Amino acid sequence: METLIEIEAIRQLKARYCRHLDLKDWQAWRGLFAEDFISDTSESGGMRIQGVDEFIDFVRDSLGKPQQATVHMVHAPEIELLSATTARGIWVLEDFLRFAPGLNFRGYGHYHETYEKRDGAWVIKTSRLTRLREDIVTPLFSLHVSGWLRRQSIKAGHRHAEAWRAKRRKA
């Protein structure tokens, strides 16, 4: 029974992750991560970020505009307790990002995560995002992001990440 209680606590943690991210409640969202959190979206065209504050700043700068709606949905978790204070999980992800009026992104993939229990509460220690499919969606059409288009978007994502890092170094 204790195992099920711990797994449910991790499921609740991930539910809060989606809610706080989409509501852009950055302070509450930050509380869900370990201080030494590592985010790795490099397989999906992003970058590897070490440290919770740098990660929160990057996401806030990328998705934090009030008019930039996001919807993150996670499903079908595979959670494994490794010890009384460590766990790992894989979540099916579907996300929707509004880039501009009439220009949206819909993505499908997985979060691969590790968790630690600190001071009696579970936090996210690491997160790696992998993508299965990405679509650009407009009121008139939906465009599957093919291999060539994906490579171009990855290059653009790397340029964005490097520009963001350069901006932080200057600040």
Secondary structure, 3 states (H helix, E strand, C coil): CHHHHHHHHHHHHHHHHHHHHHHCCHHHHHCCEEEEEEEECHHHCCCEEECHHHHHHHHHHHHCCCCCCEEEEEEEEEEEECCCCEEEEEEEEEEEEEEECCEEEEEEEEEEEEEEEECCEEEEEEEEEEEEEEEEECCCCEEECCHHHHHHHHHHHHHHHHHHHHHHHHC
